[in-house]
């Protein structure tokens, strides 16, 4: 994001611009999904709700408040990164011709997997009893999270969450557009993970390829049961380390089973309506 802002911009103005961009991204993605699932389709899609209830407004305001605080911290990190950049610490990579295409593709994919790995282990660290109650508990106050909880962090957690960015920038050359891709990927999957509704197909966790990806049910269970399901984008580390909740796949099947049942009932009702319409036409003829 630092590459998109004019170099001559001062630290305070840079912070304000970054805070505004992060807030706009948050309102677009978290607000958009919340509008559809919690307002427009609140009743129609309730059968897809993982926990069959809705959080109160006080909890939602808590999520929004701490998310804005997180963006303030993220903005300070961008100011710091720009300082390091101007003093030659950041690996510069803005010229397309300076690296082959395979390197761009590799690093774009690598930083996604690096972030997922970083998140898993930092996340487990924050669940240490001596750290959890002071730092990570803020995020877990949302036991049934909404999309607004995607960035609801204590300021110290916000620093830890964004810490992977300077690690990457100080170690390997990554094109700025790769970070833009990661930024969109991050907000999308983060919001989906906190959606509170299961939208993945019923076969998802049984498929040998897709079972290594995360689902809204997986992260919702983390908020509900706390000491399990630590992954972000993927279910790789949870499966390797045995930290998935033992009933994760069972609950996923239950939630998607409700959806399949409703869809079958709706299809049967539509068929019945078509039969009645055909019968009415036949009697008229």
C-alpha positions in Angstrom: 0.0 0.0 0.0 3.0 2.3 0.7 3.9 2.1 -3.0 0.5 3.6 -4.0 0.9 6.8 -1.9 3.2 9.6 -3.2 6.6 9.5 -1.6 6.6 13.2 -0.6 3.4 12.7 1.5 4.1 13.4 5.2 3.7 10.7 7.9 0.5 12.1 9.4 -1.2 12.5 6.0 0.1 9.1 5.0 -1.5 7.6 8.1 -4.8 9.3 7.4 -4.9 8.1 3.8 -4.1 4.5 4.8 -6.6 4.5 7.6 -9.2 5.8 5.1 -8.4 3.1 2.5 -8.5 0.3 5.0 -11.8 1.6 6.4 -13.3 1.8 2.8 -12.1 -1.8 2.1 -13.6 -3.0 5.4 -17.0 -1.2 4.8 -17.1 -2.6 1.2 -16.5 -6.3 2.0 -17.6 -6.7 5.7 -20.5 -4.3 5.2 -21.5 -5.9 1.9 -21.7 -9.4 3.3 -23.4 -8.2 6.4 -26.0 -6.3 4.4 -26.8 -9.4 2.3 -26.7 -12.1 5.0 -27.8 -10.2 8.1 -30.3 -7.7 6.7 -31.7 -8.6 3.2 -31.6 -12.4 3.5 -31.7 -12.6 7.3 -34.8 -14.7 7.5 -34.6 -16.4 4.1 -31.1 -17.9 4.7 -31.4 -18.5 8.4 -31.1 -22.3 7.8 -27.5 -21.6 6.6 -26.6 -19.9 9.9 -24.0 -22.1 11.7 -25.2 -21.1 15.2 -28.9 -20.8 15.0 -29.1 -17.4 16.6 -28.0 -13.8 15.9 -25.5 -11.7 18.0 -26.8 -8.6 19.8 -26.1 -5.1 18.6 -23.7 -4.5 21.5 -21.4 -7.2 20.3 -21.5 -5.9 16.7 -20.5 -2.4 17.9 -17.6 -4.0 19.8 -16.4 -5.7 16.5 -16.6 -2.4 14.6 -14.9 -0.3 17.3 -11.9 -2.6 17.6 -11.7 -3.0 13.8 -11.3 0.8 13.4 -8.6 0.7 16.2 -6.8 -2.1 14.2 -6.8 0.1 11.1 -5.1 2.9 13.1 -2.4 0.4 14.1 -2.1 -0.9 10.5 -1.7 2.7 9.3 1.2 3.3 11.7 2.8 0.1 10.4 2.6 1.4 6.9 4.2 4.7 8.0 7.0 2.7 9.6 7.4 0.6 6.4 7.7 3.7 4.3 10.4 5.0 6.7 12.3 1.8 6.2 11.8 2.0 2.5 13.2 5.5 2.2 16.3 4.4 4.1 16.9 1.5 1.8 15.8 -1.3 4.1 12.9 -2.6 2.1 13.5 -4.9 -0.9 12.4 -2.7 -3.9 10.6 -4.4 -6.7 8.4 -2.2 -8.9 9.9 -2.7 -12.3 8.3 -5.6 -14.2 11.4 -6.1 -16.3 13.6 -6.7 -13.2 12.2 -10.1 -12.5 10.9 -13.0 -14.7 7.2 -13.8 -14.8 7.7 -17.1 -12.9 9.2 -15.2 -10.0 6.2 -12.9 -9.8 3.8 -15.8 -9.9 5.8 -17.7 -7.3 6.1 -14.8 -4.9 2.4 -13.9 -5.2 1.5 -17.5 -4.2 4.2 -17.8 -1.7 3.2 -14.8 0.4 -0.3 -16.2 0.8 1.0 -19.5 2.1 3.6 -17.7 4.2 0.8 -15.5 5.8 -1.3 -18.6 6.5 1.7 -20.3 8.2 2.6 -17.2 10.1 -1.0 -16.7 11.2 -1.4 -20.3 12.5 1.7 -20.2 14.7 1.2 -16.6 16.0 -2.5 -17.5 16.6 -1.5 -20.5 18.7 1.0 -18.3 20.6 -1.8 -15.8 21.4 -3.8 -18.7 22.9 -1.2 -19.3 25.6 -2.9 -18.7 28.9 -0.5 -15.9 29.9 -1.1 -14.0 26.7 -4.7 -14.8 25.8 -6.6 -12.9 28.5 -4.5 -9.7 27.8 -4.5 -9.8 24.0 -6.6 -12.3 22.1 -9.6 -12.3 24.3 -10.9 -9.1 22.6 -11.3 -11.0 19.4 -13.0 -13.9 21.2 -15.6 -11.8 22.8 -17.4 -12.5 19.5 -18.5 -16.1 20.3 -20.8 -16.0 17.3 -18.9 -13.6 15.0 -20.3 -11.5 12.1 -18.3 -10.1 9.1 -17.6 -7.0 11.2 -15.3 -9.1 13.5 -12.8 -9.7 10.7 -10.4 -7.1 12.1 -11.6 -6.8 15.7 -8.3 -7.0 17.5 -6.6 -5.7 20.6 -3.9 -3.2 19.5 -1.1 -5.6 20.4 -2.8 -8.4 18.4 -3.1 -5.9 15.5 0.7 -5.5 15.6 1.2 -9.2 15.6 -1.3 -9.7 12.8 0.4 -7.3 10.4 3.9 -8.4 11.5 4.3 -10.7 8.6 4.4 -7.8 6.1 7.6 -6.2 7.3 9.2 -9.7 7.6 8.5 -10.2 3.9 9.5 -6.7 2.8 12.8 -6.9 4.6 13.8 -10.4 3.3 12.6 -11.0 -0.3 11.7 -8.7 -3.3 7.9 -8.8 -3.8 6.1 -6.7 -6.4 3.7 -4.3 -4.9 0.8 -5.7 -6.9 1.4 -9.0 -5.2 0.6 -7.3 -1.9 -2.5 -5.8 -3.5 -3.7 -9.3 -4.5 -2.9 -10.5 -1.0 -4.9 -7.6 0.5 -8.0 -8.5 -1.5 -7.5 -12.3 -0.8 -7.1 -11.5 2.9 -10.2 -9.4 3.4 -12.4 -11.7 1.4 -11.4 -14.9 3.2 -11.3 -13.1 6.6 -14.8 -11.9 6.1 -16.0 -15.3 4.9 -14.4 -16.9 7.9 -16.4 -14.7 10.2 -19.6 -14.8 8.1 -21.5 -17.0 10.5 -23.1 -18.7 7.6 -21.9 -21.8 5.8 -21.7 -21.2 2.1 -19.4 -24.0 0.9 -20.8 -27.0 -0.9 -21.8 -30.1 1.1 -19.0 -32.2 -0.4 -16.3 -29.7 0.4 -14.7 -31.4 3.4 -14.9 -34.8 1.8 -13.0 -33.8 -1.3 -9.3 -34.8 -1.1 -8.2 -31.4 -2.5 -10.7 -28.9 -1.0 -10.6 -30.3 2.5 -7.3 -28.5 2.9 -9.1 -25.2 2.6 -10.9 -23.6 5.5 -14.7 -23.0 5.8 -16.9 -20.6 7.7 -17.9 -23.5 10.0 -14.2 -24.2 10.9 -13.5 -20.6 12.1 -16.9 -20.2 13.7 -16.1 -23.3 15.9 -12.9 -21.6 16.8 -14.8 -18.6 18.2 -17.3 -20.9 20.0 -14.9 -23.5 21.4 -11.6 -21.4 21.5 -8.9 -24.0 21.6 -9.1 -25.5 18.2 -9.2 -24.6 14.5 -6.4 -22.0 14.4 -6.0 -21.8 10.6 -6.8 -18.8 8.4 -7.0 -19.5 4.7 -6.2 -23.2 4.7 -6.8 -26.2 6.9 -3.3 -27.5 6.3 -1.6 -26.8 9.7 -4.7 -27.8 11.7 -4.8 -31.2 10.0 -1.0 -31.7 10.3 -0.9 -30.7 13.9 -4.2 -32.4 14.9 -5.8 -29.1 16.1 -9.1 -29.4 14.2 -12.1 -29.8 16.5 -13.0 -33.5 16.6 -16.5 -32.7 15.5 -15.6 -30.1 12.8 -16.6 -32.3 9.8 -19.7 -33.6 11.6 -20.9 -30.0 12.3 -20.1 -29.0 8.7 -22.2 -32.0 7.4 -25.0 -31.0 9.8 -25.1 -27.3 8.7 -24.8 -28.1 5.0 -27.4 -30.9 5.5 -29.9 -28.3 6.7 -29.3 -26.4 3.5 -29.6 -29.4 1.3 -32.9 -30.4 3.0 -34.3 -26.9 2.5 -33.3 -26.9 -1.1 -34.9 -30.3 -1.6 -38.1 -29.0 0.0 -38.1 -25.9 -2.2 -37.6 -28.0 -5.3 -40.4 -30.3 -4.3 -42.7 -27.3 -3.7 -41.7 -25.9 -7.2 -42.5 -29.3 -8.8 -45.8 -29.4 -7.1 -46.6 -25.9 -8.3 -45.7 -26.9 -11.9 -47.9 -30.0 -11.7 -50.9 -27.9 -10.4 -50.3 -25.4 -13.2 -50.1 -28.1 -15.8 -53.3 -29.7 -14.4 -55.1 -26.3 -14.5 -54.1 -25.8 -18.2 -55.2 -29.3 -19.0 -58.6 -28.9 -17.5 -59.1 -25.6 -19.4 -58.2 -27.3 -22.7 
